[in-house]
Amino acid sequence: MNRIAKAYSDEQFKAMAWFFASQRLYLKPQVYDAALASRGAKLHDKHCEKCHENGGRPGDAGTLAGQWMPYLEFTMDDYLNGKRKWPRKMKRKVDAAIAEEGQDAVSTLIHYYGSQQ
């Protein structure tokens, strides 16, 4: 994608962003672990709800509810491995969730968001 993206202008990127932002979210059932999702719901309420309101539904901080779980896994891996810049306050919140739940924290949150179909 990097090679392709180099050919686009700033205006074209803005046009693509508006196009994708205006698309309706279609939720599809996906396989998730109910026990992990339940633990993730509690972590979300405690650490994520302030920015990702209504359980991660569409809002100012981005939609998490119903996102494809592999997408969330790859995205969080990029944050955790320094390949992607953390949004404001997010690193502190994720670190607090990991301190509380251990290394399963991110997985439980992903199962929670994936469970919302």
N, C-alpha and C positions, 0 to 999 in steps of 0.2 A: 504494500500500500504506500510505503514511503516514496517509491519511485513515481507512482501515479500522482500522489498528492503534490509533488513538487510542481506539477504543471498547472495547478489551479491558482487563480488570483484570490486576493482577500475577499473581493466581492462574490466570487463563486463559492467560497467557503461559507460566507454569510447566507447566501441563497440556499445552499444545502442545509445549513443549520436550521433555517426557518422552515424548510420543507419537512425535515424530520421532526422538528418540534411540533409541527401542526398535525402529525399523524395520530390517529386514535390508537390507544393501547388495546391490544387484543390479548386476553389472558387465555392460555392453553393449559390444560391439566398436565402436571409433571409429577414424577415420583419423588417423594420426600419422606423423611423419617419423622413420624408424628412426635416421638419423644424429644428429638432434637428441636423440632419446631416449637414445641411447648417451652423448652428452656430458652430458645431464641426469642420468643415473645416477651419473656420477662426481661431479658437483656435489652431488647429494643425499648421497652417501656422505660427502663431505668437510664439508658445511655444514649439512645438514638431518637426518641420521640420528639424531643424539643426541635430538632431540625427536620427530621423526616416524619412529619405529623401524620395522624390518622393511620398509623401502622405502616408507614412508608408509601402511602398512596401518592398520586401526582401532586406536586407542590413545588415550592421554590428551591428546595434542596435536591430535587431529582426523585424520580420514581424508583422505589426498590420493590414494592409489593408486586408480586407476579412476574418479576423479571426472570429470565432463564437462569437457572442455577449455575450452569457452566460459565455464563457471562460474568455472574457475580464472583465466582471462584477465581477466574482469570484476573478480573479487575482488582480484587482484594489482594491477590498474590503480587500484582504489580505495585500496589501501595506498600505492602509489607516488605518487599524486596528493593524499594527505592527506585523503581522504574517509572513511577508516576508520582507527581507532586500531590501531597495531601491537601484537601480543601481546609480552609480555616476551621479550627477546633476539632476536626475529625480525628486526627492522630491521637489527641489527648483522650477522646471518648473511646476509641478503639482500644487504646492501651489500658484504660480503666476496665473495659469489658473483659479483656484478656486477663488482667490481674484478678478479676472476680471469678471468672469461669475457667481459666486456664487456656491452653492452646485450642480447645474445642470451641471457644467463643465465636470465632468467625464462622465456623461450620454451622453452629446452632442458629446464628443469625441468617445465614444463607438458606437453611431449611425453613426457617420461619417465613422469610420473604417468598420463597418458592411455594410455600403451602397456600398462599393467598391466591386462589384461583377463582 
